[in-house]
Each structure stands twice: as C-alpha cells, then as structure tokens.
Amino acid sequence: MTASDPAGELAMEFAELNDHLGTADQREVALQRVVDLAVKSVPGCSSAAVTAWPVKRKPHSLATSDEVAAAIDQLQYDLGDGPCLSAASEHASVRIADVRTERRWPTFAEALATDFKIRAVLSFHLVDEPQRSALNLYAEDAEVLDDESFATATLFAAHARVLLMHAASAGRAGNLEQALTTSRQIGSAVGILMHADKISDEEAFRLLRVTSQRLNRKLSDIARDVADTGTLPRRDPAG
C-alpha cells in the first residue's frame, strides 16, 4: 500500500490525526479534519458532522463540513428527533437509504426531501462520556450510502471515537493534576503554619479555611500566599 493509493492516503491521514490525541484543546481541530476527510473519502458522502448531546442539555454540533450539514443537524435538534439523536442515545448506527421512503422520522425525512438536496443519511454512535455523541454523514443521492460507504464510514467513526475518548482523558488528567497541585499547596501551607505558630495540623487547616471564608478567596489561593510569604494574608490584595 502506497501513499498514491486511496487506501494508503487515508491511512496516512488517520496517522496524522493521531497527533491530535494528546491534548483536549485540539479536539475541535481534529474533529473538523475527520468530517472534512469523510466527505472526501466516504463514497457518496457530500456533507458530514459530529453531534454532541450532553445529558439534560440541548444537542449541538462539534464540527460540520459545511452549512448543509450544520442545517440538517440543527433541524434534528429543533425537532428533538432524527437519526443523529437516535444514534447518539441508543448506541446504534442508523442508515436511511432514501428519505422519501423513511418512516421512522417522518417529519425530519419530509423536511430533507422538500427543503434540502439530501436523500440518504448515515449516523454512528461515538461515545457517552463526557457527552453522548454521533458522527453524521449525508448524501445528495438516494441509495449511494451502500455497504462500501458504511464500511469506510465505520473507520471514520472509530477515529472520531478515539479522538473524543482521548480528549476526555486529557481533560480529566488536567483536572487531576490541578487537584494534586492544590493538595500539595495546602499541605505545604499547613506545615508552614504548624511550624510558625506551634499548632496542630487541624488548627493550621482551620486557620486556612477561616481566612479563606473571611477574605472570600479560594482556599488554594490562601495556601499559595502562605507558601510564598510564610504567613496568612490579612486582607484581599485587591481590596
């Protein structure tokens, strides 16, 4: 397999997408590339998008290949029904071969047939955490999203799934690192106060907490001040 072959080119594109797995803030860039590549590589696909649907909140699109994909996604969000929402919530892939004969989402199908040039749809469930999500592919011709298209699109769904999972992990890792840093700062401040005032660890922590409440500042900020100055702050620096 060489870079001049379609399969080889796609493999190289996926390999480059892996460069975006390390950081949560690059998720949108990577997902945008996924939908753009899907339009380019999935037979019959003319538009693509990624839907996110947080629990107890309205769904929204994380990436869209064009205005058509954005509008069709939004149509489903406004209706509260459609293949992308079913795929996101039901852990399933959805295929509409021809919207003119679709019976599962009649209002959505009728709108596609009358207001858009889209005739076929594929939607894939991606992940549930940190929010439910789906990859959506749209085609201007009926029946073109066939088995070959489905197989190729499955690869894109797999990569979108990995991107979302890694982005979530990166976010959790960042939160954990921040929590550990805060814990170390508080521990250091407690030790400083214990040594300076000859008090117990419980008394030192109580002083930190009381000062935090009195100055209306975060406990971690008070602890950082103690670590920097060796004493409790007497007032808010901004006051």
C-alpha positions as CSV (number, residue, x, y, z in Angstrom):
1,M,0.0,0.0,0.0
2,T,1.5,3.3,-1.0
3,A,0.6,7.0,-0.5
4,S,-0.6,7.2,-4.1
5,D,-3.3,4.6,-3.4
6,P,-6.6,5.9,-1.9
7,A,-6.4,3.4,1.0
8,G,-2.8,4.4,1.6
9,E,-3.7,8.1,1.6
10,L,-6.5,7.5,4.0
11,A,-4.2,5.5,6.3
12,M,-1.7,8.4,6.3
13,E,-4.4,10.9,7.1
14,F,-5.5,8.8,10.1
15,A,-1.9,8.5,11.2
16,E,-1.6,12.3,11.2
17,L,-4.9,12.6,13.2
18,N,-3.2,10.7,16.0
19,D,-1.0,13.8,16.5
20,H,-4.1,15.4,18.0
21,L,-4.8,12.7,20.6
22,G,-2.6,14.2,23.3
23,T,-4.4,17.4,24.2
24,A,-8.1,18.2,24.8
25,D,-7.9,21.7,23.3
26,Q,-7.1,20.3,19.9
27,R,-10.3,18.1,19.8
28,E,-12.2,20.5,17.6
29,V,-9.4,20.8,15.1
30,A,-9.1,17.0,14.8
31,L,-12.9,16.5,14.6
32,Q,-13.1,19.1,11.8
33,R,-10.5,17.2,9.9
34,V,-12.5,14.0,10.4
35,V,-15.7,15.4,8.9
36,D,-13.8,17.1,6.0
37,L,-12.0,13.8,5.3
38,A,-15.2,11.9,5.5
39,V,-16.7,14.0,2.7
40,K,-13.6,13.4,0.6
41,S,-13.3,9.7,1.3
42,V,-16.6,8.0,2.0
43,P,-18.3,7.1,-1.3
44,G,-21.4,9.1,-1.9
45,C,-21.0,11.4,1.2
46,S,-21.5,15.1,0.4
47,S,-21.7,16.5,4.0
48,A,-20.7,15.4,7.5
49,A,-20.9,16.5,11.1
50,V,-20.3,15.4,14.7
51,T,-23.2,15.8,17.2
52,A,-22.7,16.2,20.9
53,W,-25.7,15.8,23.2
54,P,-24.9,16.5,26.9
55,V,-27.3,15.0,29.4
56,K,-30.2,17.4,30.3
57,R,-28.9,19.9,27.8
58,K,-29.6,20.7,24.2
59,P,-27.6,18.9,21.5
60,H,-25.1,20.9,19.4
61,S,-22.6,20.2,16.6
62,L,-18.9,19.9,17.4
63,A,-17.8,20.0,13.8
64,T,-19.5,20.4,10.4
65,S,-18.1,20.1,6.9
66,D,-20.4,22.8,5.5
67,E,-23.6,24.8,6.0
68,V,-25.7,21.9,4.8
69,A,-24.5,19.6,7.5
70,A,-24.9,22.3,10.1
71,A,-28.5,23.0,9.0
72,I,-29.5,19.3,8.9
73,D,-28.1,18.8,12.3
74,Q,-29.9,21.8,13.6
75,L,-33.2,20.6,12.1
76,Q,-32.9,17.5,14.2
77,Y,-32.1,19.5,17.3
78,D,-35.1,21.7,16.8
79,L,-37.4,18.7,16.2
80,G,-35.9,16.8,19.1
81,D,-35.8,13.8,16.8
82,G,-33.8,12.3,14.0
83,P,-31.1,9.7,13.2
84,C,-28.2,11.6,14.8
85,L,-30.1,11.9,18.1
86,S,-31.1,8.2,17.9
87,A,-27.5,7.1,17.2
88,A,-26.1,9.3,20.0
89,S,-28.6,8.0,22.6
90,E,-29.2,4.4,21.5
91,H,-25.7,3.1,21.0
92,A,-26.5,2.2,17.4
93,S,-25.7,3.0,13.8
94,V,-28.5,4.3,11.6
95,R,-28.9,4.2,7.9
96,I,-31.5,5.9,5.8
97,A,-31.2,4.7,2.2
98,D,-33.8,7.1,0.8
99,V,-35.5,9.8,2.9
100,R,-38.6,9.6,0.6
101,T,-39.4,6.1,1.9
102,E,-38.3,6.7,5.5
103,R,-40.9,6.0,8.2
104,R,-39.0,6.2,11.5
105,W,-38.6,10.0,11.4
106,P,-41.4,11.3,9.1
107,T,-41.2,15.0,9.9
108,F,-37.4,15.0,9.5
109,A,-37.5,12.9,6.4
110,E,-40.1,15.1,4.8
111,A,-38.1,18.2,5.6
112,L,-35.0,16.7,4.0
113,A,-36.9,15.7,0.9
114,T,-38.5,19.1,0.4
115,D,-36.1,21.7,1.8
116,F,-32.7,20.0,1.2
117,K,-31.0,18.1,-1.6
118,I,-30.1,15.3,0.8
119,R,-31.6,11.9,0.1
120,A,-29.5,9.5,2.3
121,V,-28.1,9.5,5.9
122,L,-25.7,7.5,8.0
123,S,-25.2,8.2,11.7
124,F,-22.9,6.3,14.1
125,H,-22.9,6.3,17.9
126,L,-19.5,7.5,19.2
127,V,-19.2,7.9,23.0
128,D,-21.3,8.5,26.1
129,E,-18.7,10.4,28.1
130,P,-18.2,13.2,28.6
131,Q,-21.3,13.6,26.5
132,R,-23.3,11.5,24.1
133,S,-22.2,11.9,20.5
134,A,-22.6,10.8,16.9
135,L,-21.0,11.0,13.5
136,N,-23.4,12.0,10.8
137,L,-22.9,11.6,7.0
138,Y,-25.3,13.0,4.4
139,A,-25.6,12.2,0.7
140,E,-27.4,14.0,-2.1
141,D,-28.4,10.8,-3.9
142,A,-30.6,8.0,-2.6
143,E,-29.1,4.6,-2.1
144,V,-25.5,5.8,-2.6
145,L,-24.5,5.2,1.1
146,D,-24.2,1.5,0.5
147,D,-22.2,-1.3,2.2
148,E,-18.9,0.1,0.9
149,S,-19.8,3.6,2.2
150,F,-20.8,2.1,5.5
151,A,-17.5,0.1,5.9
152,T,-15.4,3.2,5.1
153,A,-17.5,5.4,7.4
154,T,-17.1,2.9,10.2
155,L,-13.3,3.8,10.1
156,F,-14.1,7.5,10.5
157,A,-16.5,6.7,13.4
158,A,-13.7,4.7,15.1
159,H,-11.2,7.6,14.8
160,A,-13.7,10.2,15.9
161,R,-14.5,7.9,18.9
162,V,-10.8,7.7,19.8
163,L,-10.4,11.4,19.5
164,L,-13.3,12.1,21.9
165,M,-12.1,9.5,24.4
166,H,-8.6,10.8,24.4
167,A,-9.7,14.4,24.7
168,A,-11.9,13.5,27.7
169,S,-9.0,11.6,29.3
170,A,-6.7,14.6,28.7
171,G,-9.3,16.8,30.4
172,R,-9.6,14.5,33.3
173,A,-5.8,14.3,33.6
174,G,-5.6,18.1,33.7
175,N,-8.2,18.3,36.4
176,L,-6.4,15.6,38.4
177,E,-3.1,17.4,38.0
178,Q,-4.7,20.6,39.2
179,A,-6.2,18.8,42.2
180,L,-2.9,17.3,43.2
181,T,-1.1,20.7,42.9
182,T,-3.8,22.3,45.1
183,S,-3.4,19.5,47.6
184,R,0.4,20.0,47.8
185,Q,0.0,23.7,48.2
186,I,-2.5,23.3,51.1
187,G,-0.2,20.6,52.7
188,S,2.8,23.0,52.4
189,A,0.8,25.9,53.9
190,V,-0.4,23.7,56.8
191,G,3.2,22.7,57.6
192,I,4.4,26.3,57.5
193,L,1.7,27.4,59.9
194,M,2.3,24.5,62.2
195,H,6.0,25.3,62.4
196,A,5.5,29.1,62.7
197,D,2.6,29.1,65.3
198,K,3.4,25.8,67.0
199,I,-0.1,24.5,66.4
200,S,-1.5,21.2,65.2
201,D,-2.3,20.3,61.6
202,E,-6.1,20.6,62.4
203,E,-5.6,24.1,63.8
204,A,-3.5,25.1,60.9
205,F,-6.1,23.9,58.4
206,R,-8.8,25.6,60.3
207,L,-6.9,28.9,60.1
208,L,-6.6,28.5,56.3
209,R,-10.3,27.8,56.0
210,V,-11.4,30.6,58.2
211,T,-9.1,33.1,56.3
212,S,-10.5,31.8,53.0
213,Q,-14.0,32.5,54.2
214,R,-13.2,35.9,55.7
215,L,-11.4,37.2,52.6
216,N,-13.8,35.4,50.3
217,R,-10.9,33.8,48.4
218,K,-10.2,30.3,47.3
219,L,-8.5,28.0,49.8
220,S,-5.9,27.2,47.3
221,D,-5.1,30.9,46.8
222,I,-4.7,31.4,50.6
223,A,-2.4,28.4,50.7
224,R,-0.3,29.7,47.9
225,D,0.1,33.1,49.7
226,V,1.2,31.2,52.9
227,A,3.7,29.2,50.9
228,D,5.1,32.4,49.3
229,T,5.1,34.7,52.4
230,G,5.3,32.3,55.3
231,T,2.2,33.9,56.9
232,L,-1.6,34.2,56.4
233,P,-2.8,37.1,54.3
234,R,-4.5,39.8,56.4
235,R,-6.7,41.2,53.6
236,D,-7.5,40.7,50.0
237,P,-4.7,42.2,47.8
238,A,-7.4,43.7,45.5
239,G,-9.1,45.4,48.5
